[in-house]
Amino acid sequence: MYQISKTQSQPRITGSTRDFVYNTLKKRIIEWELEPGTKISENEIAIELNVSRTPAREAFLMLAQEELIGIYPQKGSIVAEIDLELVEEGRFVRENVERAIVREACKEFGEDQLFQLETNITMQELCLKKGSHHRLFELDEEFHRLLFEGCNKIRTWKLIRQMNSHFDRLRVLRLASNPDWNVVVTQHKELFNFISNGEQDLAEKLIIEHLNLVNFEKEELKLHYSSYFK
């Protein structure tokens, strides 16, 4: 069972108590602090995060709806395995929305939006030097969020995020198991250049390639981490 560690507790910043618990646990699942098969307890999580049982229970139900955990009457709550069908569905939706987003970014992005992207890429390059795949994943997410935000489509981004949990888990596993992260950062830099120059067709082609990276290695990952997959 997942052990409570008070040092892992984090302060609540915004949103409801339920959302705080949900986001905390979702982050731990996606970033592999909680591996598939790990048993987690509503009561223990409520104590650790200093919340009541009701928001903890509601957060567990939200995670179950995203199929990140399974809730079983006799066993309790267990972190779910990666479902490759959910991975592909999430990737498919994201690809087909984001290819439209980058085309719009090529037409609409001004100096402020481009500066935010460039700053993000600089931080990604620093992660390559430091060897931090968790932070690189966070910056990767931020890079793509900036694309949606710059096109005034942040609600679309939030909706897609709800479908991408299993896709994200596979992406983090790929980053953790493959030390060659240069391809991710290189493609972000190329995409930035295409958007800066208004090259819509090249940007669209690259985002499709970028979001398919994980497909090239998913069978190998499944072979090496068979217990992690459904």
Order of alpha helices (4+ residues) and beta strands (2+ residues): alpha-beta-alpha-alpha-beta-beta-alpha-alpha-alpha-alpha-alpha-alpha-alpha-alpha
